[in-house]
Amino acid sequence: MVTEKADKACQLHNVQFYNLLPRAIICSSFGHLTRKLALARDDGTIEVWNCAHAPFLEKTIPGGEGVSIEGLAWAGHRLFSVSLAGTLIEWDLSKIPSAKQTILVTGNAAWCIDVSKDERLLAVGTEGGYINVYRLDNDEVTYERILDKQEGRIMCCNFDWTGNFLVTGSTDAVRVWDVRNGHAVHKMTTGRANNQQETTVWDVLVLKDFTILSVDSRGKLVVYDGQMGTVLEQHNVSKADLLCLALNEQRNIVFVGGVEPIIRVFERANEQTIPMTDKLFVRTHNRRGHTHDIKTLATNGRYLYSGGIDGSLLVTSSPPFVLDTHFPLMPGPAAMVADADCRLVLLKYVNYLEVWTLAPGNAPTEGGDKVLQIRSKNDEHILAAAISPNGRWIVYSTENNVRLLRYDYNRKEPVNSRLVRVRNTPEHFTVCYRADFTPDSNGLFLYDRNCCTINFFSCTSDENEEWDHKQSIDAGRWLSEMVTLSAVSKCSRYLVCADLGSSIVVFERTAAKWKRSISLPRYKLPPTALAIQPGKTRLAVAFSDYKMFVYDFDQFSFVFSTYLRLPKDAQPNHPVSGIAFDPRQESAMVLQNGSKILSLRFGADIEEEMAQQDRNQPKKWRPASNVNQSGGEGSFTKYKLRMVRDAPRLVTIEWMGESELVAIQANALSMVEHLPAAFRKKVYGKA
């Protein structure tokens, strides 16, 4: 990669031994009030994605062994889930995600959940055939009633637009329930493809005129009249099970997904759009992108969110057809690089850590060996992990345990390396959701999981190398939400923290303790990337709407501020998720945009160069990549942005030393080889 001139090219390390396993998406729900997407994976993890602009992972609720989330639903700002453990859980998303209240439902395992359109009622369908109805009033969940018991489990449910009726799907039948008296109004049987094999209704959807749609294990889309309880039409869509349905905001297009990895699109027929037809719904086109079963669909405006067995979150829109893929990567920071002396890389997985070596710059064929693997106690999900820049200390935390390890790495004989757990840790060394070492490896920040406190620890310089608790920073005075981004300056003097409430605070280390130095101007969105320039007091921040600025917190002024216009070969529906300042040039940095590596240059020379281009071009022509309407006073607004490299499944980018850039990518093979066999359909005349 070349940043400025050909003679100043740097070495790029493509780390492709990050062997992440696929984590299937089981269910999802989109909150139109919050503009957030909640999805659950097969390991019980719940992810909350901010979809106000370019989607990015905002919060994660870790799962655990035996945890299975089967349904999610939003009620305003409130998020609910049901599981096979037979629990209805309301999640507190205000700060650190946690269970606000847990309710045991009647009927054992819970399979489905839905909230009425007016958000006053919540229904849960269970294994025992019971439908539990709860009332959502005054930020509480109160029991309302249980509807009449039916035979067999209830796989899906959906309220009508008035909230007075509930439609459920089960074995061989679709039922319409009157929620006010608890009785079934209609029972519509589905029929069977084989008399010996039951038909399972996997999903139901109620339209505003009480038209009901269902998909089942026969691969059929069935349309019912909810008022009369009769079948209007049937569509043979697939040879395999159809699993999910979704409706667009205009309520005239229905999306259908299932075992066959194709999303079918049906449009409601009328004289204006589709004349000369006797069908209510007509299949128009297909959307492709998944490789395995599609288990959940959700819509937001013109965007369709889909997920399934392959674990990737796909965002599609049409017309024109646009496909964006968000791979099942671990929430960041998922990979950390030690300094150029030890050349170690820490990789975080669900319940274990790996330490690998990097090849030296003068011998690119050496290195790339796994030297250490650390498994969490009882295979608990790892919330946070970090490695010190000198590679000597490793810390990780789960929901119940935190471990500090000393790693004596023997470069000449790695088998003789020694890993020792540090047991005499201070009292404040407790579980955390984030951890940062200082660049000198003598300081450690732990972000307390139970409150808005950052605990700072320091390592003594004597032979015992004991860690002492130096200070508890009360960050809750300036940070209202959980810290999602943080950075420590190269001089170990400044700590910068950013939360989901769009607050960015700089803490400065004095002779006595850490104290708040400055709070940056608050933007309307939370930041997606943050970095401190080495050797300077400059902070670069990027947001999901491609707003980006560089702020000098010592001079209290903006150095650079603009709205980025990404190149055509970049990924415009992915935010800037990583920033790395070029240590060789003051006004240059490397950006991570999805799976793309971009180079950005700004400054006085770029301003002059772009101004010269403007004078040479016709007046009606405007350079689209340099328009900015809200730059800070006295700051640069012109820039040059270009795509440097395509790095599929890119996890993070970091500079190592002066002329080495490390790009850590997830191994594509490991995310595919552990998947089950995909659906295959025999085609006449082909093997």
Residue pairs with C-beta under 8 A, 6 or more apart in sequence:
1 9
1 10
1 12
1 597
1 599
1 644
1 645
1 661
2 8
2 9
3 9
3 10
3 582
3 584
3 585
3 588
3 590
3 599
3 601
4 584
4 585
4 588
4 601
8 584
10 584
10 659
10 660
10 661
11 361
11 659
11 660
11 661
12 645
12 660
12 661
12 663
13 358
13 359
13 656
13 660
13 661
13 662
13 663
14 647
14 663
14 665
15 335
15 345
15 356
15 358
15 368
15 662
15 663
15 664
15 665
16 665
16 667
17 356
17 368
17 370
17 667
18 335
18 347
18 651
18 664
18 665
18 666
18 667
19 666
19 667
19 670
20 328
20 329
20 330
20 349
20 666
20 667
20 670
20 671
21 349
21 350
21 670
21 671
21 674
22 309
22 310
22 311
22 328
22 671
22 672
22 674
22 675
23 41
23 42
23 43
23 45
23 311
23 328
23 350
24 41
24 42
24 295
24 307
24 308
24 309
24 310
24 311
25 39
25 40
25 41
25 42
25 295
25 296
25 307
25 308
25 311
25 313
25 328
26 40
26 41
26 42
26 68
26 69
26 70
26 295
26 296
27 39
27 40
27 69
27 70
27 71
27 72
27 295
27 296
28 37
28 38
28 39
28 40
28 72
28 296
28 297
28 298
28 305
28 307
29 37
29 38
29 39
29 72
29 73
29 74
29 79
29 298
30 36
30 37
30 38
30 51
30 74
30 298
30 299
30 300
30 305
31 37
31 38
31 74
31 76
31 77
31 79
32 74
32 300
33 74
33 76
33 77
34 74
34 76
34 77
35 50
35 51
35 52
35 300
36 48
36 49
36 50
36 51
36 58
36 74
37 48
37 49
37 51
37 55
37 298
37 300
37 305
38 46
38 47
38 48
38 49
38 72
38 74
38 79
39 46
39 47
39 49
39 72
39 296
39 307
39 313
40 46
40 47
40 69
40 70
40 72
40 81
41 47
41 63
41 311
41 328
42 68
43 63
43 64
43 67
43 350
43 381
44 62
44 63
44 64
44 66
44 67
44 68
44 69
44 83
45 60
45 61
45 62
45 63
45 381
46 60
46 61
46 63
46 69
46 72
46 79
46 81
46 91
46 97
47 57
47 59
47 60
47 61
47 331
48 57
48 58
48 59
48 60
48 61
48 79
48 93
48 97
49 55
49 56
49 57
49 58
49 313
50 56
50 58
50 526
50 544
51 300
51 303
51 305
52 525
52 544
53 525
53 543
53 544
53 545
53 546
53 575
54 528
54 544
54 545
54 546
54 572
54 573
54 574
54 575
55 313
55 315
55 326
55 544
55 573
55 574
55 575
56 528
56 544
56 575
56 577
57 331
58 484
58 500
58 526
59 93
59 97
59 482
59 500
60 97
60 331
61 91
61 97
62 381
62 383
62 399
63 69
63 381
64 380
64 381
65 378
65 379
67 83
67 85
68 83
68 84
68 85
69 81
69 82
69 83
70 82
70 83
70 84
70 109
70 110
70 111
70 112
71 81
71 82
71 110
71 111
71 112
71 113
71 124
72 79
72 80
72 81
72 113
73 79
73 80
73 81
73 113
73 114
73 115
73 122
74 80
74 115
75 115
75 119
75 122
75 136
76 119
77 93
78 90
78 136
78 139
79 90
79 91
79 93
80 88
80 89
80 90
80 91
80 113
80 115
80 122
81 88
81 89
81 91
81 113
82 88
82 89
82 105
82 110
82 111
82 112
82 113
82 124
83 89
83 109
83 110
84 109
84 110
84 111
85 109
86 104
86 105
86 107
86 108
86 109
86 110
86 126
86 127
87 102
87 103
87 104
87 105
87 110
88 102
88 103
88 104
88 105
88 110
88 113
88 122
88 124
88 132
88 134
88 141
89 99
89 100
89 101
89 102
89 103
90 99
90 100
90 101
90 141
91 97
91 98
91 99
91 100
92 98
92 99
92 100
94 481
95 452
95 480
95 481
95 482
96 433
96 449
96 450
96 482
101 141
103 134
103 141
105 124
105 126
105 130
105 132
106 126
106 128
106 130
106 132
106 146
107 126
107 127
107 128
107 129
107 130
107 132
108 126
108 127
108 128
109 126
109 127
109 153
110 124
110 125
110 126
110 127
111 125
111 126
111 127
111 153
111 154
111 155
111 156
112 124
112 125
112 154
112 155
112 156
112 157
112 168
113 122
113 123
113 124
113 125
113 157
114 122
114 123
114 157
114 158
114 159
114 166
115 121
115 122
115 123
115 136
115 159
116 122
116 123
116 159
116 163
117 159
117 161
117 162
117 163
118 163
119 136
120 135
120 136
120 137
120 163
121 133
121 134
121 135
121 136
121 144
121 159
121 163
121 179
122 133
122 134
122 135
122 136
122 141
123 131
123 132
123 133
123 134
123 157
123 159
123 166
123 179
124 131
124 132
124 134
124 157
125 131
125 153
125 154
125 155
125 156
125 157
125 168
126 132
126 153
126 154
127 153
128 149
128 153
129 149
129 150
129 151
129 152
129 153
129 154
129 170
130 146
130 147
130 149
130 154
131 146
131 147
131 154
131 157
131 166
131 168
131 177
132 143
132 146
133 144
133 145
133 146
133 147
133 166
133 179
134 141
134 142
134 143
134 144
135 141
135 142
135 143
135 144
145 182
146 182
147 166
147 177
147 179
147 182
147 183
147 184
148 177
148 182
148 183
148 184
150 168
150 170
150 175
150 184
151 170
151 171
152 170
152 171
153 170
153 171
154 168
154 169
154 170
155 169
155 170
155 200
155 201
155 202
155 203
156 168
156 169
156 201
156 202
156 203
156 204
157 166
157 167
157 168
157 169
157 204
158 166
158 167
158 204
158 205
158 206
159 165
159 166
159 167
159 179
159 206
160 166
160 167
160 206
160 210
160 226
161 206
161 208
161 210
163 179
164 178
164 179
164 180
165 176
165 177
165 178
165 179
165 185
165 206
165 210
165 226
166 176
166 177
166 179
167 174
167 175
167 176
167 177
167 204
167 206
167 212
167 226
168 174
168 175
168 177
168 204
169 201
169 202
169 203
169 204
169 214
169 216
170 200
170 201
171 198
171 199
171 200
171 201
172 189
172 190
172 191
172 192
172 198
172 199
173 187
173 188
173 189
173 190
173 201
174 187
174 188
174 190
174 201
174 204
174 212
174 214
174 222
174 224
175 184
175 186
175 187
175 188
176 184
176 185
176 186
176 187
176 188
176 212
176 226
176 229
177 183
177 184
177 185
178 184
178 185
185 229
186 226
186 228
186 229
187 229
188 224
188 229
188 230
188 231
190 199
190 201
190 214
190 216
190 218
190 220
190 222
191 199
191 218
192 198
192 199
192 218
193 199
193 218
198 217
199 216
199 217
199 218
200 216
200 217
200 241
201 214
201 215
201 216
202 215
202 216
202 217
202 241
202 242
202 243
202 244
202 258
203 214
203 215
203 242
203 243
203 244
203 245
204 212
204 213
204 214
204 245
205 212
205 213
205 214
205 245
205 246
205 247
205 254
206 212
206 226
207 213
207 247
207 251
208 251
210 225
210 226
210 227
211 223
211 224
211 225
211 226
211 232
211 280
212 223
212 224
212 225
212 226
213 221
213 222
213 223
213 224
213 245
213 254
213 281
214 221
214 222
214 224
214 245
215 221
215 222
215 237
215 242
215 243
215 244
215 245
215 256
215 258
216 222
216 241
216 242
217 241
217 242
219 236
219 237
219 238
219 239
219 240
219 241
219 242
219 258
220 234
220 235
220 236
220 237
220 242
221 234
221 235
221 237
221 242
221 254
221 256
221 264
221 266
221 281
222 231
222 233
222 234
222 235
223 231
223 232
223 233
223 234
223 235
223 280
223 281
224 230
224 231
224 232
225 231
225 232
232 280
233 279
233 280
233 281
235 266
235 281
235 283
237 256
237 258
237 264
237 283
238 258
238 259
238 260
238 262
238 264
239 260
239 681
240 258
240 259
240 260
240 679
241 258
241 259
242 256
242 257
242 258
242 259
243 257
243 258
243 259
243 293
243 294
243 295
243 296
244 256
244 257
244 258
244 294
244 295
244 296
244 297
245 254
245 255
245 256
245 257
245 297
246 254
246 255
246 257
246 297
246 298
246 299
246 304
247 253
247 254
247 255
247 299
248 254
248 255
248 299
248 302
248 304
249 299
249 300
249 301
251 268
252 267
252 268
252 273
253 265
253 266
253 267
253 268
254 265
254 266
254 267
254 268
254 281
255 263
255 264
255 265
255 266
255 287
255 297
255 299
255 304
255 306
256 263
256 264
256 265
256 266
257 263
257 264
257 294
257 295
257 296
257 297
257 306
257 308
258 293
258 294
259 293
259 294
259 679
260 679
260 681
261 288
261 289
261 290
261 291
261 292
261 293
261 294
261 308
261 310
261 678
261 679
262 286
262 287
262 288
262 290
263 286
263 287
263 288
263 289
263 290
263 294
263 297
263 304
263 306
263 316
264 283
264 286
265 283
265 284
265 285
265 286
265 287
266 281
266 282
266 283
266 284
267 273
267 274
267 281
267 282
267 284
268 280
268 281
269 277
269 279
269 280
269 281
269 282
274 282
285 318
287 304
287 316
287 318
287 321
287 323
289 306
289 314
289 316
289 323
289 325
290 306
290 308
290 310
290 312
290 314
291 310
291 672
291 675
291 678
292 308
292 309
292 310
292 675
292 676
292 678
292 679
293 308
293 309
293 679
294 306
294 307
294 308
295 307
295 308
295 309
296 306
296 307
296 308
297 304
297 305
297 306
298 304
298 305
298 306
299 305
302 317
302 318
303 315
303 316
303 317
304 315
304 316
304 317
305 313
305 314
305 315
306 313
306 314
306 316
307 313
307 314
309 675
309 676
310 675
311 327
311 328
311 671
312 325
312 326
312 327
312 328
313 325
313 326
313 328
314 323
314 324
314 325
314 326
315 323
315 324
315 325
315 326
315 573
316 322
316 323
316 324
322 573
324 571
324 573
324 574
324 594
326 574
327 649
327 666
327 671
328 671
329 649
329 651
329 666
330 348
330 349
330 350
330 651
332 577
332 651
332 652
333 348
333 386
333 652
334 347
334 348
334 651
334 652
335 345
335 346
335 347
335 348
335 651
335 652
335 664
336 345
336 346
336 385
336 386
336 387
336 654
337 344
337 345
337 346
337 358
337 654
337 656
337 662
337 664
338 344
338 345
338 346
338 387
338 388
338 389
338 390
338 391
339 389
339 390
339 391
339 656
339 657
340 656
340 657
340 660
341 390
342 390
342 391
342 409
342 411
343 357
343 358
343 359
343 360
343 367
343 656
344 355
344 356
344 357
344 358
344 371
344 387
344 391
344 409
345 355
345 356
345 357
345 358
345 662
345 664
346 353
346 354
346 355
346 385
346 386
346 387
346 394
347 353
347 354
347 355
347 356
347 664
348 382
348 385
348 396
349 382
350 381
350 382
351 375
351 376
351 379
351 380
351 381
351 382
352 373
352 374
352 375
352 376
352 382
353 372
353 373
353 374
353 382
353 385
353 394
353 396
354 370
354 372
354 373
354 374
355 370
355 371
355 372
355 373
355 374
355 387
355 394
355 407
356 368
356 369
356 370
356 371
357 367
357 368
357 369
357 371
357 414
358 367
358 368
358 656
358 662
359 365
359 366
359 367
359 368
360 366
360 367
361 659
361 660
369 414
371 409
371 414
371 417
372 407
372 417
372 419
374 394
374 396
374 405
374 419
376 382
376 396
376 398
376 401
377 398
377 401
377 403
380 398
380 399
380 400
380 401
381 398
381 399
382 396
382 397
382 398
383 397
383 398
383 399
383 431
383 432
383 433
383 449
384 395
384 396
384 397
384 432
384 433
384 434
384 435
384 447
385 394
385 395
385 396
385 397
385 435
386 394
386 395
386 396
386 435
386 436
386 437
386 444
387 393
387 394
387 437
388 394
388 437
388 441
388 444
389 437
389 439
389 440
389 441
390 441
391 407
391 409
392 406
392 407
392 408
392 409
392 441
393 404
393 405
393 406
393 407
393 437
393 441
393 444
393 459
394 404
394 405
394 407
395 402
395 403
395 404
395 405
395 435
395 437
395 444
395 446
396 402
396 403
396 435
397 403
397 431
397 432
397 433
397 435
397 446
397 449
398 431
399 431
399 449
400 431
401 431
402 429
402 430
402 431
402 432
402 446
403 421
404 421
404 422
404 425
404 429
404 467
405 419
405 420
405 421
405 422
406 419
406 420
406 421
406 422
406 465
407 417
407 418
407 419
408 417
408 418
408 419
408 420
409 417
410 416
410 417
410 418
422 467
424 466
425 467
426 457
426 467
426 468
426 469
427 469
428 446
428 455
428 457
428 469
428 472
429 446
429 455
429 457
429 467
429 469
430 446
430 448
430 449
430 450
430 455
431 449
431 450
432 446
432 447
432 448
432 449
432 455
433 447
433 449
433 482
434 445
434 446
434 447
434 483
434 486
435 444
435 445
435 446
435 447
436 444
436 445
436 486
436 487
436 488
436 495
437 443
437 444
437 445
437 488
438 444
438 445
438 488
438 492
439 488
439 489
439 490
439 491
439 492
440 492
441 459
442 458
442 459
442 461
442 492
443 456
443 457
443 458
443 459
443 488
443 492
444 456
444 457
444 458
444 459
444 467
445 454
445 455
445 456
445 457
445 486
445 488
445 495
446 454
446 455
446 457
447 453
447 454
447 482
447 483
447 486
448 454
448 455
451 476
452 474
452 475
452 476
452 479
453 472
453 473
453 474
453 475
453 476
454 472
454 473
454 475
454 483
454 495
454 497
455 469
455 471
455 472
455 473
456 469
456 470
456 471
456 472
456 473
456 514
457 467
457 468
457 469
457 470
458 467
458 468
458 470
459 465
459 466
459 467
459 468
460 466
460 467
460 468
470 513
471 513
471 514
473 507
473 514
475 483
475 497
475 505
477 516
478 503
478 505
478 516
478 519
479 497
479 499
479 501
479 503
479 505
480 499
480 501
480 503
481 499
481 500
481 501
481 503
481 526
482 499
482 500
483 497
483 498
483 499
484 498
484 499
484 500
484 526
484 527
485 497
485 498
485 527
485 528
485 529
485 530
486 495
486 496
486 497
486 498
486 530
487 495
487 496
487 530
487 531
487 532
487 539
488 494
488 495
488 496
488 532
489 495
489 496
489 532
489 534
489 537
490 532
490 534
490 535
491 535
492 509
493 508
493 509
494 506
494 507
494 508
494 509
494 517
494 532
494 537
494 553
495 506
495 507
495 509
495 514
496 504
496 505
496 506
496 507
496 530
496 532
496 539
497 504
497 505
497 507
498 504
498 505
498 526
498 527
498 530
498 541
499 526
500 526
501 526
502 522
502 523
502 524
502 525
502 526
502 527
503 519
503 522
504 519
504 520
504 522
504 527
504 530
504 539
504 541
505 516
505 518
505 519
505 520
506 516
506 517
506 518
506 519
506 520
506 539
506 553
507 514
507 515
507 516
507 517
508 514
508 515
508 516
508 517
517 553
518 553
518 556
520 539
520 541
520 551
520 553
523 543
523 547
525 543
525 544
525 545
525 547
526 543
526 544
527 541
527 542
527 543
528 542
528 543
528 544
528 575
528 576
528 577
529 540
529 541
529 542
529 575
529 576
529 577
529 578
529 579
529 591
529 592
530 539
530 540
530 541
530 542
530 579
531 539
531 540
531 579
531 580
531 581
531 589
532 538
532 539
532 540
532 581
533 539
533 540
533 550
533 581
533 586
534 581
534 583
536 552
536 586
537 552
537 553
537 554
537 555
538 550
538 551
538 552
538 553
538 559
539 550
539 551
539 552
539 553
540 548
540 549
540 550
540 579
540 581
540 589
541 548
541 549
541 550
541 551
542 548
542 564
542 575
542 576
542 579
542 591
543 575
544 575
545 563
546 563
546 564
546 565
546 566
546 575
546 576
547 562
547 563
547 564
548 560
548 561
548 562
548 563
548 564
548 576
549 558
549 559
549 560
549 561
549 562
549 631
549 632
549 635
550 558
550 559
550 560
550 561
550 602
550 635
551 557
551 558
551 559
551 632
552 558
552 559
557 632
557 633
557 634
557 635
558 631
558 632
558 633
558 634
558 635
559 635
559 636
560 587
560 602
560 603
560 631
560 635
560 636
560 637
560 639
561 628
561 630
561 631
561 632
561 635
561 636
561 637
562 626
562 628
562 631
562 637
562 638
562 639
563 627
563 628
563 629
563 630
564 576
564 600
564 625
564 639
564 641
565 624
565 625
565 626
565 627
565 641
566 572
566 593
566 598
566 641
567 598
567 625
567 641
567 642
567 643
569 596
569 643
569 646
570 593
570 594
570 596
570 598
570 643
571 593
571 594
571 595
571 596
574 593
574 594
574 595
574 596
575 593
576 591
576 592
576 593
577 592
577 593
577 594
578 591
578 592
578 652
578 653
579 589
579 590
579 591
579 592
580 589
580 590
580 591
580 653
580 654
580 655
580 661
581 588
581 589
581 655
582 588
582 589
582 590
582 655
583 655
583 657
583 658
584 658
584 659
585 601
586 603
587 601
587 602
587 603
587 606
587 636
588 599
588 600
588 601
588 602
589 599
589 600
590 597
590 598
590 599
590 600
590 644
590 653
590 655
590 661
591 597
591 598
591 599
591 600
591 641
592 598
592 650
592 652
592 653
594 650
595 646
595 647
595 648
595 649
595 650
596 643
596 645
596 646
596 647
596 650
597 643
597 644
597 645
597 646
597 647
597 650
597 653
597 663
598 641
598 642
598 643
598 644
599 641
599 642
599 644
600 639
600 640
600 641
601 639
601 640
601 641
602 636
602 638
602 639
602 640
603 636
604 636
606 636
606 638
606 639
606 640
607 636
607 637
607 638
609 640
610 623
610 626
610 638
610 640
611 638
613 623
614 623
617 623
625 639
625 640
625 641
626 637
626 638
626 639
628 637
631 637
645 663
647 663
647 665
648 665
648 668
649 665
649 666
649 667
649 668
649 671
650 663
650 664
650 665
651 664
651 665
651 666
652 663
652 664
653 661
653 662
653 663
653 664
654 661
654 662
654 664
655 661
655 662
656 662
